[in-house]
Protein backbone atom coordinates (compact mmCIF):
# COMPACT_ATOMS: atom_id res chain seq x y z
CA UNK A 1 0.00 0.00 0.00
CA UNK A 2 1.28 3.44 -0.91
CA UNK A 3 0.68 6.57 1.10
CA UNK A 4 1.32 10.28 0.67
CA UNK A 5 2.63 12.72 3.27
CA UNK A 6 1.79 16.34 2.41
CA UNK A 7 2.15 19.71 4.01
CA UNK A 8 0.99 23.12 2.81
CA UNK A 9 3.16 25.99 3.96
CA UNK A 10 4.23 29.46 3.02
CA UNK A 11 7.78 29.91 1.86
CA UNK A 12 9.52 33.18 1.16
CA UNK A 13 11.13 33.86 -2.18
CA UNK A 14 14.18 35.94 -1.30
CA UNK A 15 14.62 38.73 -3.85
CA UNK A 16 17.32 40.63 -1.96
CA UNK A 17 18.64 40.78 1.61
CA UNK A 18 15.91 43.33 2.41
CA UNK A 19 13.03 41.98 0.36
CA UNK A 20 11.15 38.71 -0.01
CA UNK A 21 7.69 37.71 -1.16
CA UNK A 22 5.47 34.92 0.18
CA UNK A 23 5.05 31.83 -1.99
CA UNK A 24 2.45 29.20 -1.12
CA UNK A 25 3.95 25.74 -1.47
CA UNK A 26 3.12 22.09 -0.96
CA UNK A 27 5.64 19.52 0.25
CA UNK A 28 4.79 16.01 -0.95
CA UNK A 29 6.35 12.65 -0.17
CA UNK A 30 5.09 9.43 -1.75
CA UNK A 31 6.03 6.07 -0.27
CA UNK A 32 6.11 4.55 -3.77
CA UNK A 33 8.87 7.08 -4.67
CA UNK A 34 10.76 6.75 -1.37
CA UNK A 35 14.00 8.54 -2.24
CA UNK A 36 12.37 11.78 -3.46
CA UNK A 37 10.58 14.80 -2.07
CA UNK A 38 8.43 17.00 -4.27
CA UNK A 39 7.84 20.71 -3.76
CA UNK A 40 5.14 22.53 -5.70
CA UNK A 41 5.31 26.31 -5.73
CA UNK A 42 2.18 28.30 -6.53
CA UNK A 43 3.66 31.44 -8.03
CA UNK A 44 0.52 33.11 -9.30
CA UNK A 45 0.65 31.63 -12.80
CA UNK A 46 -1.62 29.08 -14.47
CA UNK A 47 0.99 26.38 -13.94
CA UNK A 48 2.65 25.69 -10.59
CA UNK A 49 6.40 25.12 -10.50
CA UNK A 50 7.45 21.62 -9.42
CA UNK A 51 10.81 20.54 -8.05
CA UNK A 52 11.87 17.02 -7.11
CA UNK A 53 15.05 16.13 -5.30
CA UNK A 54 16.46 13.64 -2.80
CA UNK A 55 14.75 13.43 0.58
CA UNK A 56 18.18 12.83 2.11
CA UNK A 57 19.30 16.24 0.83
CA UNK A 58 16.49 18.03 2.66
CA UNK A 59 16.97 15.96 5.82
CA UNK A 60 20.68 16.80 5.92
CA UNK A 61 20.06 20.43 4.93
CA UNK A 62 18.03 21.03 8.09
CA UNK A 63 21.24 20.45 10.08
CA UNK A 64 24.14 21.53 7.86
CA UNK A 65 24.88 22.91 4.39
CA UNK A 66 24.64 20.27 1.69
CA UNK A 67 24.05 19.78 -2.00
CA UNK A 68 25.71 21.21 -5.04
CA UNK A 69 24.64 22.08 -8.53
CA UNK A 70 20.90 22.53 -9.02
CA UNK A 71 19.81 22.12 -5.38
CA UNK A 72 21.60 23.39 -2.29
CA UNK A 73 20.09 23.43 1.19
CA UNK A 74 21.35 24.90 4.47
CA UNK A 75 20.08 26.01 7.87
CA UNK A 76 20.41 29.57 9.14
CA UNK A 77 18.70 32.18 11.29
CA UNK A 78 16.80 35.18 9.96
CA UNK A 79 15.65 37.79 12.48
CA UNK A 80 16.11 35.22 15.25
CA UNK A 81 14.01 32.56 13.47
CA UNK A 82 15.42 29.19 12.42
CA UNK A 83 14.92 28.71 8.70
CA UNK A 84 16.07 26.36 5.96
CA UNK A 85 17.28 28.02 2.78
CA UNK A 86 16.97 26.23 -0.56
CA UNK A 87 18.86 27.53 -3.57
CA UNK A 88 17.36 26.12 -6.76
CA UNK A 89 18.96 26.56 -10.17
CA UNK A 90 17.41 25.72 -13.53
CA UNK A 91 17.77 26.86 -17.13
CA UNK A 92 14.77 29.13 -16.46
CA UNK A 93 16.49 30.93 -13.59
CA UNK A 94 17.57 30.78 -9.98
CA UNK A 95 15.53 31.00 -6.79
CA UNK A 96 16.42 31.32 -3.13
CA UNK A 97 13.62 30.10 -0.89
CA UNK A 98 13.28 30.37 2.85
CA UNK A 99 11.24 27.80 4.78
CA UNK A 100 10.45 27.66 8.51
CA UNK A 101 12.65 24.93 10.02
CA UNK A 102 10.02 23.71 12.51
CA UNK A 103 7.41 23.08 9.81
CA UNK A 104 9.86 21.40 7.42
CA UNK A 105 11.30 19.26 10.22
CA UNK A 106 7.85 18.14 11.40
CA UNK A 107 6.91 17.14 7.85
CA UNK A 108 10.23 15.34 7.32
CA UNK A 109 9.71 13.45 10.58
CA UNK A 110 6.40 12.16 9.21
CA UNK A 111 8.13 11.01 6.00
CA UNK A 112 10.82 9.24 8.04
CA UNK A 113 8.16 7.41 10.04
CA UNK A 114 6.40 6.39 6.81
CA UNK A 115 9.64 5.05 5.26
CA UNK A 116 12.59 4.88 7.67
CA UNK A 117 16.03 5.74 6.26
CA UNK A 118 17.69 2.67 4.82
CA UNK A 119 14.41 0.92 4.00
CA UNK A 120 13.68 2.82 0.77
CA UNK A 121 14.89 0.01 -1.52
CA UNK A 122 12.45 -2.42 0.11
CA UNK A 123 9.60 -0.10 -0.92
CA UNK A 124 10.70 -0.23 -4.53
CA UNK A 125 10.82 -4.03 -4.55
CA UNK A 126 14.14 -4.02 -6.40
CA UNK A 127 15.39 -7.23 -4.77
CA UNK A 128 12.15 -9.10 -5.54
CA UNK A 129 12.17 -7.79 -9.12
CA UNK A 130 15.77 -8.85 -9.65
CA UNK A 131 15.09 -12.29 -8.16
CA UNK A 132 12.17 -12.73 -10.55
CA UNK A 133 14.26 -11.64 -13.54
CA UNK A 134 17.13 -13.94 -12.61
CA UNK A 135 15.07 -17.04 -11.81
CA UNK A 136 15.77 -19.72 -14.44
CA UNK A 137 12.83 -20.85 -16.57
CA UNK A 138 12.40 -24.07 -18.58
CA UNK A 139 13.28 -22.14 -21.73
CA UNK A 140 16.66 -21.28 -20.17
CA UNK A 141 17.55 -25.01 -20.22
CA UNK A 142 17.08 -25.06 -23.99
CA UNK A 143 19.15 -21.93 -24.40
CA UNK A 144 21.96 -23.18 -22.19
CA UNK A 145 22.16 -26.62 -23.86
CA UNK A 146 24.71 -26.94 -26.66
CA UNK A 147 22.58 -27.37 -29.80
CA UNK A 148 25.47 -28.73 -31.89
CA UNK A 149 26.71 -31.38 -29.55
CA UNK A 150 30.37 -32.15 -29.24
CA UNK A 151 32.92 -31.87 -32.06
CA UNK A 152 34.56 -35.01 -30.82
CA UNK A 153 33.79 -38.14 -32.76
CA UNK A 154 32.10 -41.01 -30.98
CA UNK A 155 34.79 -43.52 -31.66
CA UNK A 156 34.82 -43.52 -35.46
Backbone bond lengths (Angstrom), bond angles and torsions (degrees), N, CA, C in turn:
res aa  C-N    CA-C-N  psi(-1)  N-CA   C-N-CA  omega(-1)  CA-C   N-CA-C  phi
1 X - - - 1.453 - - 1.531 109.01 -
2 X 1.308 115.47 136.89 1.458 120.77 -179.57 1.524 108.96 -105.11
3 X 1.326 114.64 144.92 1.462 118.23 176.23 1.527 109.14 -133.16
4 X 1.334 114.17 165.90 1.456 121.66 -177.70 1.523 108.17 -125.55
5 X 1.334 116.19 135.22 1.456 122.19 175.79 1.526 106.64 -114.21
6 X 1.332 116.28 115.86 1.469 120.10 -177.36 1.515 111.31 -123.84
7 X 1.313 113.95 157.93 1.459 121.04 176.29 1.519 108.65 -153.00
8 X 1.316 115.93 125.16 1.470 121.05 172.66 1.528 107.06 -89.48
9 X 1.306 117.07 137.17 1.459 120.21 175.69 1.517 109.73 -156.34
10 X 1.302 114.33 166.51 1.465 119.42 178.52 1.515 108.91 -105.18
11 X 1.306 114.97 121.00 1.455 121.44 174.99 1.519 107.93 -98.11
12 X 1.313 115.24 169.40 1.465 119.90 173.66 1.518 107.90 -117.41
13 X 1.309 115.75 128.92 1.453 121.67 172.59 1.517 106.04 -88.08
14 X 1.327 116.25 114.71 1.463 121.28 -176.12 1.525 108.43 -83.54
15 X 1.334 115.48 116.40 1.464 121.32 -179.99 1.519 111.80 -94.06
16 X 1.338 115.55 -31.96 1.462 122.28 177.62 1.530 106.04 -161.10
17 X 1.327 117.87 171.66 1.463 118.36 178.42 1.537 113.41 -57.53
18 X 1.317 117.19 -26.66 1.465 120.68 -177.13 1.527 113.20 -100.10
19 X 1.306 118.16 -10.79 1.467 119.12 -170.56 1.527 112.26 -137.38
20 X 1.327 114.91 133.70 1.463 120.85 173.95 1.528 108.09 -146.01
21 X 1.317 115.58 158.71 1.461 120.01 178.65 1.532 108.97 -125.35
22 X 1.324 117.20 145.40 1.465 119.84 179.79 1.529 111.26 -71.17
23 X 1.321 115.24 143.06 1.458 121.79 178.08 1.533 107.59 -134.85
24 X 1.337 116.86 112.46 1.464 118.29 174.45 1.525 109.67 -64.33
25 X 1.334 115.18 139.42 1.467 119.40 -177.97 1.521 110.04 -143.72
26 X 1.315 114.47 160.52 1.463 121.16 175.04 1.525 108.07 -128.37
27 X 1.325 115.98 125.36 1.456 122.02 172.28 1.527 107.07 -92.15
28 X 1.330 117.04 132.46 1.461 121.03 -179.12 1.521 109.42 -133.85
29 X 1.329 114.40 135.72 1.461 121.68 174.47 1.518 107.11 -131.14
30 X 1.331 116.06 129.62 1.463 121.22 -179.83 1.526 108.50 -116.13
31 X 1.325 116.53 128.72 1.462 119.45 -178.14 1.527 112.58 -66.72
32 X 1.335 118.24 -18.48 1.467 119.65 176.27 1.532 112.12 -86.13
33 X 1.332 117.13 0.09 1.470 124.02 173.70 1.531 105.63 -134.11
34 X 1.359 116.77 64.09 1.464 120.99 -163.03 1.520 117.17 -69.31
35 X 1.306 118.32 -15.49 1.467 119.55 -179.43 1.525 112.71 -89.59
36 X 1.323 118.37 -11.49 1.468 121.64 -169.58 1.523 113.07 -113.49
37 X 1.320 114.57 150.63 1.464 122.48 166.31 1.522 106.81 -117.88
38 X 1.315 114.89 149.86 1.466 121.00 -178.22 1.529 107.65 -123.45
39 X 1.304 115.78 133.40 1.466 120.84 176.33 1.520 107.61 -123.34
40 X 1.321 115.37 126.34 1.458 121.66 178.01 1.514 107.76 -111.70
41 X 1.317 116.00 122.79 1.463 121.92 179.39 1.520 108.76 -103.22
42 X 1.310 116.00 129.89 1.466 121.00 176.79 1.531 106.49 -100.79
43 X 1.312 115.07 100.04 1.461 120.50 -170.80 1.526 112.96 -103.50
44 X 1.307 116.78 21.88 1.461 119.50 175.94 1.516 114.30 82.69
45 X 1.327 117.46 11.58 1.465 119.94 176.98 1.529 108.10 -108.22
46 X 1.325 115.71 176.40 1.464 120.09 178.74 1.531 111.90 -67.00
47 X 1.314 116.16 -27.35 1.461 120.60 -176.20 1.526 110.34 -119.01
48 X 1.330 117.22 121.44 1.460 118.78 176.27 1.531 110.80 -66.85
49 X 1.306 116.05 159.83 1.457 122.65 178.39 1.525 107.62 -98.82
50 X 1.338 116.52 127.41 1.462 121.48 -178.38 1.522 110.61 -112.76
51 X 1.316 115.32 137.42 1.453 121.86 174.30 1.518 107.85 -128.95
52 X 1.323 116.79 141.05 1.453 122.73 176.05 1.522 107.51 -131.05
53 X 1.325 115.01 131.13 1.463 118.91 175.19 1.523 109.37 -153.76
54 X 1.311 117.13 176.43 1.458 122.89 -172.97 1.526 111.86 -65.21
55 X 1.330 115.27 132.48 1.470 120.35 176.11 1.522 109.40 -58.72
56 X 1.321 116.53 -40.56 1.460 121.57 -179.19 1.535 111.50 -56.45
57 X 1.311 117.06 -35.75 1.465 121.82 178.84 1.530 110.87 -63.31
58 X 1.308 117.06 -43.74 1.465 120.33 179.86 1.530 110.79 -71.22
59 X 1.328 116.76 -39.49 1.473 120.01 177.85 1.525 109.82 -59.68
60 X 1.319 117.05 -48.50 1.465 120.59 -179.30 1.529 110.96 -67.15
61 X 1.342 116.23 -37.89 1.461 120.48 -176.89 1.521 114.39 -65.93
62 X 1.315 118.01 -17.31 1.466 121.00 175.20 1.532 109.55 -69.56
63 X 1.343 116.71 -27.27 1.465 121.25 -175.05 1.519 115.11 -104.87
64 X 1.353 116.74 -31.57 1.471 119.43 -175.98 1.531 109.09 -157.97
65 X 1.312 117.22 158.26 1.467 119.82 178.74 1.524 111.02 -60.88
66 X 1.322 115.67 136.78 1.461 119.70 178.16 1.527 109.54 -154.95
67 X 1.309 114.40 169.84 1.459 120.95 179.82 1.508 111.21 89.43
68 X 1.315 113.83 163.66 1.456 121.78 174.33 1.520 106.83 -160.39
69 X 1.282 116.51 163.16 1.460 118.78 -179.04 1.518 112.23 76.95
70 X 1.333 116.26 -125.36 1.465 121.57 -171.65 1.527 114.37 -72.49
71 X 1.327 117.84 -27.50 1.462 120.62 -177.09 1.527 109.30 -132.81
72 X 1.320 114.93 123.18 1.464 121.63 174.82 1.520 107.47 -130.84
73 X 1.333 116.12 139.21 1.461 121.49 -175.36 1.526 108.18 -135.27
74 X 1.347 116.90 139.21 1.461 119.93 177.22 1.526 110.10 -158.11
75 X 1.350 114.53 151.27 1.469 119.37 177.79 1.525 110.28 -88.02
76 X 1.321 115.68 152.13 1.466 120.21 174.66 1.525 108.15 -162.24
77 X 1.311 115.92 -178.93 1.460 121.55 174.88 1.521 108.28 -120.67
78 X 1.328 115.49 137.84 1.459 122.18 176.22 1.515 106.80 -129.21
79 X 1.325 116.61 118.91 1.471 121.88 -177.67 1.526 111.54 51.51
80 X 1.332 116.42 40.51 1.455 121.43 177.73 1.523 115.00 80.87
81 X 1.331 117.71 -2.24 1.472 121.06 179.39 1.525 109.63 -98.72
82 X 1.340 115.65 141.09 1.464 120.21 174.87 1.523 108.67 -80.54
83 X 1.317 114.88 125.52 1.468 120.43 179.43 1.523 109.33 -134.01
84 X 1.324 114.36 161.24 1.460 122.51 172.64 1.517 106.02 -112.14
85 X 1.313 116.54 127.17 1.459 120.98 177.10 1.529 108.60 -100.11
86 X 1.321 115.37 138.18 1.465 122.26 176.94 1.521 107.68 -124.44
87 X 1.318 115.97 119.56 1.458 121.13 175.49 1.523 107.14 -101.80
88 X 1.321 115.71 118.03 1.458 122.07 -177.40 1.524 109.10 -114.96
89 X 1.321 116.14 133.04 1.455 121.45 -178.52 1.523 109.03 -126.09
90 X 1.320 115.72 132.17 1.465 120.77 176.64 1.524 108.17 -143.71
91 X 1.322 116.90 170.55 1.466 119.14 176.20 1.531 112.20 -60.64
92 X 1.345 116.58 -23.41 1.464 120.50 -179.75 1.522 113.22 -83.24
93 X 1.335 117.32 -10.68 1.459 119.40 179.64 1.513 112.11 144.24
94 X 1.324 114.09 -178.25 1.457 121.88 -178.94 1.524 109.47 -116.26
95 X 1.337 115.40 151.29 1.457 119.94 176.67 1.517 108.63 -142.89
96 X 1.333 115.53 140.80 1.453 122.34 172.42 1.513 106.26 -115.46
97 X 1.335 115.64 118.07 1.458 121.08 -176.95 1.509 110.30 -116.32
98 X 1.324 114.80 142.90 1.452 122.05 -179.81 1.522 108.05 -115.55
99 X 1.345 115.94 127.47 1.460 120.99 -179.74 1.522 109.49 -124.98
100 X 1.331 117.48 143.40 1.474 119.78 177.83 1.533 110.59 -67.05
101 X 1.321 116.73 124.46 1.466 121.58 -176.00 1.520 111.91 -57.33
102 X 1.327 118.22 -43.88 1.467 120.72 -175.77 1.527 111.16 -60.59
103 X 1.319 117.86 -42.77 1.462 120.58 -178.99 1.529 111.54 -69.70
104 X 1.323 116.89 -42.22 1.468 120.53 178.71 1.524 109.80 -65.21
105 X 1.319 117.36 -43.89 1.466 121.24 -179.60 1.522 111.68 -62.91
106 X 1.326 117.68 -42.30 1.468 120.89 179.13 1.530 110.30 -62.50
107 X 1.322 116.75 -42.86 1.462 120.34 178.30 1.533 110.86 -65.65
108 X 1.334 117.41 -43.94 1.459 120.50 178.12 1.523 111.47 -60.44
109 X 1.317 116.63 -39.21 1.468 120.83 178.40 1.532 110.15 -59.16
110 X 1.312 116.65 -40.65 1.471 120.33 177.68 1.528 110.66 -64.37
111 X 1.342 117.46 -38.82 1.473 119.35 178.94 1.525 110.47 -67.48
112 X 1.333 116.57 -35.97 1.464 120.84 -178.80 1.521 111.52 -71.98
113 X 1.328 117.10 -28.42 1.472 120.05 173.22 1.523 110.19 -73.11
114 X 1.327 117.06 -36.97 1.470 121.25 -179.68 1.530 111.12 -66.58
115 X 1.336 116.43 -44.04 1.468 122.29 178.04 1.530 106.92 -139.46
116 X 1.340 116.55 98.73 1.469 119.41 -179.27 1.528 112.05 -60.93
117 X 1.338 116.56 148.20 1.466 119.81 177.60 1.526 110.21 -56.53
118 X 1.318 115.45 137.50 1.457 120.81 -179.23 1.521 113.33 93.67
119 X 1.323 117.72 -13.85 1.473 120.03 -179.24 1.532 112.02 -105.91
120 X 1.323 117.05 7.18 1.467 120.54 -176.87 1.531 112.19 -59.88
121 X 1.330 117.17 -42.61 1.469 120.46 -176.62 1.524 111.42 -61.95
122 X 1.335 116.61 -34.00 1.472 120.19 177.95 1.532 109.88 -61.00
123 X 1.326 116.59 -38.04 1.468 120.94 -179.83 1.516 111.99 -64.35
124 X 1.317 116.12 -31.83 1.458 119.83 -178.19 1.520 111.80 -81.12
125 X 1.338 117.24 -17.43 1.452 120.11 179.97 1.518 113.08 68.95
126 X 1.325 117.25 27.90 1.462 120.80 -177.87 1.522 111.36 -62.61
127 X 1.338 117.06 -45.15 1.464 119.74 -178.55 1.526 110.95 -62.17
128 X 1.334 117.39 -44.46 1.467 120.58 179.54 1.529 110.48 -64.17
129 X 1.322 116.73 -40.80 1.464 120.64 179.06 1.517 112.07 -63.88
130 X 1.339 115.77 -42.82 1.468 119.32 178.13 1.521 111.02 -65.36
131 X 1.328 117.11 -41.53 1.463 120.66 179.36 1.528 109.78 -60.41
132 X 1.322 116.35 -41.72 1.467 120.04 179.22 1.528 110.91 -64.87
133 X 1.329 116.14 -42.75 1.472 119.44 179.63 1.524 112.53 -65.18
134 X 1.327 116.50 -34.19 1.458 120.51 -174.20 1.527 113.98 -92.94
135 X 1.328 117.70 -2.77 1.458 120.80 178.96 1.530 109.02 -72.46
136 X 1.349 116.47 125.39 1.468 119.20 179.53 1.531 111.34 -62.88
137 X 1.304 116.01 146.93 1.465 122.53 176.38 1.522 108.05 -118.94
138 X 1.333 118.13 165.16 1.473 119.31 177.90 1.532 112.50 -55.30
139 X 1.292 117.95 -34.79 1.464 120.56 179.57 1.530 111.45 -64.16
140 X 1.348 116.76 -28.42 1.464 119.76 178.35 1.524 110.70 -62.53
141 X 1.347 117.88 -34.39 1.462 120.87 179.46 1.524 110.42 -61.49
142 X 1.334 116.28 -40.95 1.462 119.54 178.21 1.510 111.20 -65.01
143 X 1.317 116.01 -40.51 1.459 121.42 -178.00 1.526 110.65 -67.28
144 X 1.334 115.84 -39.59 1.459 119.79 -175.12 1.531 112.70 -79.65
145 X 1.323 117.77 -18.83 1.461 121.49 179.55 1.522 109.18 -73.96
146 X 1.321 116.74 141.56 1.466 121.66 178.52 1.526 109.17 -74.51
147 X 1.327 118.37 111.27 1.472 119.96 -175.45 1.521 113.37 -71.86
148 X 1.329 118.47 -16.96 1.465 121.07 -174.76 1.520 112.51 -100.48
149 X 1.297 116.43 -5.41 1.455 117.83 -178.46 1.514 111.14 71.33
150 X 1.272 117.07 -166.37 1.449 121.87 -177.49 1.519 111.19 -90.07
151 X 1.327 118.06 149.94 1.458 122.24 176.27 1.532 111.15 -79.89
152 X 1.313 114.87 -13.53 1.453 117.86 -178.47 1.529 109.68 -73.48
153 X 1.310 114.73 143.03 1.465 117.72 178.87 1.510 109.85 -77.82
154 X 1.345 116.75 154.39 1.449 117.73 178.59 1.534 110.51 -93.92
155 X 1.260 115.41 59.09 1.450 120.35 173.29 1.514 114.50 87.64
156 X 1.242 122.37 10.59 1.466 122.94 -178.88 1.493 111.88 -91.13
